[in-house]
Structures are given as structure tokens and as C-alpha cells.
Amino acid sequence: MERLKLIPFQAPCHSSTPEKILRDRDGGLWIGTLDLGLVHVHKGGTDVFSLSDGLTAEIVYSLFEDREGSIWVSTINGLDRFRDFAVANAFL
């Protein structure tokens, strides 16, 4: 059984509503929100991805990690793939 671990990170500039959470195979934490986009907490740092970063929308519906380690993000406007921190997306 894995013990709970506190992961400190810098909060975004405004409060956000988390919708989905995914722990990836490298220990990173992906948080999909209903208003901010996607938050990635990893190796002591925090990245926030939004429309201005190439995310298809700031409303995240679901998160999935495939067998190759890509993170798939379903948003209100499309599907985004994160692989080696490059974003590929398909608008609906």
C-alpha cells in the first residue's frame, strides 16, 4: 500500500476548480480543471497549460495515459496529446 504524500506547488494566480486528476508513470500529477486548463506538477515544478499555450480549451473533461507514456487530454473543444512536453491537438 502506498502512503499519502504531500506535494507542494505554487497555486495559480486565481482559484480553480479541479475536475480530473491523473498520476503518470513518472510520478507527475496532471490536474484537469473546469476553468484554468491543465496543471502539471512534476519534479518540484508546476506548469499550467491553457489556450495561450496551445491547449484546445480551458475546460478539461478527462485525462488518460497510453502505453507509450503520452498523456491525452479531452477538452470541450478537442483532444490534446502531451508527449515529451510538446502539445499536439485536434480541434473538433
PyMOL CGO cylinders between C-alpha atoms (Angstrom):
from pymol import cmd
from pymol.cgo import CYLINDER

trace = [
    CYLINDER, 0.00, 0.00, 0.00, 1.34, 3.42, -0.98, 0.3, 1, 1, 1, 1, 1, 1,
    CYLINDER, 1.34, 3.42, -0.98, 1.42, 6.12, 1.65, 0.3, 1, 1, 1, 1, 1, 1,
    CYLINDER, 1.42, 6.12, 1.65, -0.07, 9.52, 1.06, 0.3, 1, 1, 1, 1, 1, 1,
    CYLINDER, -0.07, 9.52, 1.06, 2.46, 12.17, 0.15, 0.3, 1, 1, 1, 1, 1, 1,
    CYLINDER, 2.46, 12.17, 0.15, 2.06, 15.93, 0.36, 0.3, 1, 1, 1, 1, 1, 1,
    CYLINDER, 2.06, 15.93, 0.36, 3.06, 17.58, -2.92, 0.3, 1, 1, 1, 1, 1, 1,
    CYLINDER, 3.06, 17.58, -2.92, 3.57, 21.33, -2.52, 0.3, 1, 1, 1, 1, 1, 1,
    CYLINDER, 3.57, 21.33, -2.52, 3.18, 23.52, -5.60, 0.3, 1, 1, 1, 1, 1, 1,
    CYLINDER, 3.18, 23.52, -5.60, 2.69, 27.14, -6.46, 0.3, 1, 1, 1, 1, 1, 1,
    CYLINDER, 2.69, 27.14, -6.46, -1.01, 27.91, -6.75, 0.3, 1, 1, 1, 1, 1, 1,
    CYLINDER, -1.01, 27.91, -6.75, -2.17, 29.58, -9.97, 0.3, 1, 1, 1, 1, 1, 1,
    CYLINDER, -2.17, 29.58, -9.97, -2.95, 33.28, -9.74, 0.3, 1, 1, 1, 1, 1, 1,
    CYLINDER, -2.95, 33.28, -9.74, -6.66, 32.59, -9.17, 0.3, 1, 1, 1, 1, 1, 1,
    CYLINDER, -6.66, 32.59, -9.17, -8.61, 29.77, -7.62, 0.3, 1, 1, 1, 1, 1, 1,
    CYLINDER, -8.61, 29.77, -7.62, -9.51, 26.89, -9.90, 0.3, 1, 1, 1, 1, 1, 1,
    CYLINDER, -9.51, 26.89, -9.90, -11.96, 24.01, -9.95, 0.3, 1, 1, 1, 1, 1, 1,
    CYLINDER, -11.96, 24.01, -9.95, -10.23, 20.64, -10.38, 0.3, 1, 1, 1, 1, 1, 1,
    CYLINDER, -10.23, 20.64, -10.38, -12.21, 18.14, -12.47, 0.3, 1, 1, 1, 1, 1, 1,
    CYLINDER, -12.21, 18.14, -12.47, -9.85, 15.18, -13.14, 0.3, 1, 1, 1, 1, 1, 1,
    CYLINDER, -9.85, 15.18, -13.14, -6.54, 14.02, -11.65, 0.3, 1, 1, 1, 1, 1, 1,
    CYLINDER, -6.54, 14.02, -11.65, -4.02, 11.60, -13.15, 0.3, 1, 1, 1, 1, 1, 1,
    CYLINDER, -4.02, 11.60, -13.15, -0.74, 10.31, -11.71, 0.3, 1, 1, 1, 1, 1, 1,
    CYLINDER, -0.74, 10.31, -11.71, 1.57, 9.39, -14.61, 0.3, 1, 1, 1, 1, 1, 1,
    CYLINDER, 1.57, 9.39, -14.61, 4.18, 6.61, -14.71, 0.3, 1, 1, 1, 1, 1, 1,
    CYLINDER, 4.18, 6.61, -14.71, 6.96, 9.10, -13.88, 0.3, 1, 1, 1, 1, 1, 1,
    CYLINDER, 6.96, 9.10, -13.88, 5.19, 10.30, -10.72, 0.3, 1, 1, 1, 1, 1, 1,
    CYLINDER, 5.19, 10.30, -10.72, 3.90, 13.53, -12.24, 0.3, 1, 1, 1, 1, 1, 1,
    CYLINDER, 3.90, 13.53, -12.24, 0.46, 14.77, -11.28, 0.3, 1, 1, 1, 1, 1, 1,
    CYLINDER, 0.46, 14.77, -11.28, -1.88, 16.08, -14.02, 0.3, 1, 1, 1, 1, 1, 1,
    CYLINDER, -1.88, 16.08, -14.02, -4.88, 18.14, -12.88, 0.3, 1, 1, 1, 1, 1, 1,
    CYLINDER, -4.88, 18.14, -12.88, -7.60, 18.98, -15.39, 0.3, 1, 1, 1, 1, 1, 1,
    CYLINDER, -7.60, 18.98, -15.39, -9.72, 21.94, -14.36, 0.3, 1, 1, 1, 1, 1, 1,
    CYLINDER, -9.72, 21.94, -14.36, -13.04, 23.47, -15.37, 0.3, 1, 1, 1, 1, 1, 1,
    CYLINDER, -13.04, 23.47, -15.37, -11.66, 27.00, -15.71, 0.3, 1, 1, 1, 1, 1, 1,
    CYLINDER, -11.66, 27.00, -15.71, -7.85, 27.12, -15.84, 0.3, 1, 1, 1, 1, 1, 1,
    CYLINDER, -7.85, 27.12, -15.84, -6.88, 24.37, -18.28, 0.3, 1, 1, 1, 1, 1, 1,
    CYLINDER, -6.88, 24.37, -18.28, -4.31, 21.75, -17.30, 0.3, 1, 1, 1, 1, 1, 1,
    CYLINDER, -4.31, 21.75, -17.30, -1.90, 21.84, -14.37, 0.3, 1, 1, 1, 1, 1, 1,
    CYLINDER, -1.90, 21.84, -14.37, 1.16, 19.53, -14.39, 0.3, 1, 1, 1, 1, 1, 1,
    CYLINDER, 1.16, 19.53, -14.39, 3.07, 19.07, -11.12, 0.3, 1, 1, 1, 1, 1, 1,
    CYLINDER, 3.07, 19.07, -11.12, 6.37, 17.25, -11.59, 0.3, 1, 1, 1, 1, 1, 1,
    CYLINDER, 6.37, 17.25, -11.59, 9.92, 17.19, -10.21, 0.3, 1, 1, 1, 1, 1, 1,
    CYLINDER, 9.92, 17.19, -10.21, 9.28, 20.07, -7.85, 0.3, 1, 1, 1, 1, 1, 1,
    CYLINDER, 9.28, 20.07, -7.85, 7.81, 22.33, -10.54, 0.3, 1, 1, 1, 1, 1, 1,
    CYLINDER, 7.81, 22.33, -10.54, 4.37, 23.31, -11.78, 0.3, 1, 1, 1, 1, 1, 1,
    CYLINDER, 4.37, 23.31, -11.78, 3.32, 24.03, -15.36, 0.3, 1, 1, 1, 1, 1, 1,
    CYLINDER, 3.32, 24.03, -15.36, -0.07, 25.41, -16.38, 0.3, 1, 1, 1, 1, 1, 1,
    CYLINDER, -0.07, 25.41, -16.38, -1.32, 24.85, -19.94, 0.3, 1, 1, 1, 1, 1, 1,
    CYLINDER, -1.32, 24.85, -19.94, -4.17, 26.95, -21.32, 0.3, 1, 1, 1, 1, 1, 1,
    CYLINDER, -4.17, 26.95, -21.32, -5.47, 28.26, -24.65, 0.3, 1, 1, 1, 1, 1, 1,
    CYLINDER, -5.47, 28.26, -24.65, -2.47, 30.56, -24.98, 0.3, 1, 1, 1, 1, 1, 1,
    CYLINDER, -2.47, 30.56, -24.98, -0.17, 27.51, -24.69, 0.3, 1, 1, 1, 1, 1, 1,
    CYLINDER, -0.17, 27.51, -24.69, -1.96, 25.54, -27.40, 0.3, 1, 1, 1, 1, 1, 1,
    CYLINDER, -1.96, 25.54, -27.40, -4.50, 23.63, -25.32, 0.3, 1, 1, 1, 1, 1, 1,
    CYLINDER, -4.50, 23.63, -25.32, -7.78, 23.29, -27.25, 0.3, 1, 1, 1, 1, 1, 1,
    CYLINDER, -7.78, 23.29, -27.25, -9.82, 24.69, -24.30, 0.3, 1, 1, 1, 1, 1, 1,
    CYLINDER, -9.82, 24.69, -24.30, -9.57, 25.52, -20.63, 0.3, 1, 1, 1, 1, 1, 1,
    CYLINDER, -9.57, 25.52, -20.63, -12.38, 23.13, -19.68, 0.3, 1, 1, 1, 1, 1, 1,
    CYLINDER, -12.38, 23.13, -19.68, -10.86, 19.64, -19.25, 0.3, 1, 1, 1, 1, 1, 1,
    CYLINDER, -10.86, 19.64, -19.25, -13.18, 16.61, -19.26, 0.3, 1, 1, 1, 1, 1, 1,
    CYLINDER, -13.18, 16.61, -19.26, -10.81, 13.65, -18.98, 0.3, 1, 1, 1, 1, 1, 1,
    CYLINDER, -10.81, 13.65, -18.98, -7.18, 12.54, -18.76, 0.3, 1, 1, 1, 1, 1, 1,
    CYLINDER, -7.18, 12.54, -18.76, -5.57, 9.31, -19.98, 0.3, 1, 1, 1, 1, 1, 1,
    CYLINDER, -5.57, 9.31, -19.98, -2.02, 7.92, -20.21, 0.3, 1, 1, 1, 1, 1, 1,
    CYLINDER, -2.02, 7.92, -20.21, -1.40, 5.45, -23.05, 0.3, 1, 1, 1, 1, 1, 1,
    CYLINDER, -1.40, 5.45, -23.05, 1.13, 2.60, -23.09, 0.3, 1, 1, 1, 1, 1, 1,
    CYLINDER, 1.13, 2.60, -23.09, 3.76, 4.83, -24.74, 0.3, 1, 1, 1, 1, 1, 1,
    CYLINDER, 3.76, 4.83, -24.74, 3.54, 7.39, -21.94, 0.3, 1, 1, 1, 1, 1, 1,
    CYLINDER, 3.54, 7.39, -21.94, 1.61, 10.05, -23.86, 0.3, 1, 1, 1, 1, 1, 1,
    CYLINDER, 1.61, 10.05, -23.86, -0.94, 11.99, -21.85, 0.3, 1, 1, 1, 1, 1, 1,
    CYLINDER, -0.94, 11.99, -21.85, -4.26, 12.55, -23.66, 0.3, 1, 1, 1, 1, 1, 1,
    CYLINDER, -4.26, 12.55, -23.66, -6.45, 15.44, -22.57, 0.3, 1, 1, 1, 1, 1, 1,
    CYLINDER, -6.45, 15.44, -22.57, -10.09, 15.71, -23.63, 0.3, 1, 1, 1, 1, 1, 1,
    CYLINDER, -10.09, 15.71, -23.63, -11.45, 19.26, -23.59, 0.3, 1, 1, 1, 1, 1, 1,
    CYLINDER, -11.45, 19.26, -23.59, -14.70, 20.90, -24.59, 0.3, 1, 1, 1, 1, 1, 1,
    CYLINDER, -14.70, 20.90, -24.59, -13.15, 21.79, -28.00, 0.3, 1, 1, 1, 1, 1, 1,
    CYLINDER, -13.15, 21.79, -28.00, -10.94, 18.82, -28.86, 0.3, 1, 1, 1, 1, 1, 1,
    CYLINDER, -10.94, 18.82, -28.86, -8.26, 16.34, -27.91, 0.3, 1, 1, 1, 1, 1, 1,
    CYLINDER, -8.26, 16.34, -27.91, -4.69, 17.20, -26.91, 0.3, 1, 1, 1, 1, 1, 1,
    CYLINDER, -4.69, 17.20, -26.91, -1.69, 14.89, -26.62, 0.3, 1, 1, 1, 1, 1, 1,
    CYLINDER, -1.69, 14.89, -26.62, 1.29, 15.62, -24.40, 0.3, 1, 1, 1, 1, 1, 1,
    CYLINDER, 1.29, 15.62, -24.40, 4.45, 13.72, -25.26, 0.3, 1, 1, 1, 1, 1, 1,
    CYLINDER, 4.45, 13.72, -25.26, 7.86, 14.96, -24.17, 0.3, 1, 1, 1, 1, 1, 1,
    CYLINDER, 7.86, 14.96, -24.17, 6.12, 18.23, -23.22, 0.3, 1, 1, 1, 1, 1, 1,
    CYLINDER, 6.12, 18.23, -23.22, 5.10, 19.05, -26.80, 0.3, 1, 1, 1, 1, 1, 1,
    CYLINDER, 5.10, 19.05, -26.80, 1.38, 19.61, -27.35, 0.3, 1, 1, 1, 1, 1, 1,
    CYLINDER, 1.38, 19.61, -27.35, -0.42, 18.14, -30.34, 0.3, 1, 1, 1, 1, 1, 1,
    CYLINDER, -0.42, 18.14, -30.34, -4.13, 18.84, -30.70, 0.3, 1, 1, 1, 1, 1, 1,
    CYLINDER, -4.13, 18.84, -30.70, -7.11, 18.17, -32.92, 0.3, 1, 1, 1, 1, 1, 1,
    CYLINDER, -7.11, 18.17, -32.92, -9.98, 20.65, -32.91, 0.3, 1, 1, 1, 1, 1, 1,
    CYLINDER, -9.98, 20.65, -32.91, -13.49, 19.22, -33.16, 0.3, 1, 1, 1, 1, 1, 1,
]
cmd.load_cgo(trace, "trace")
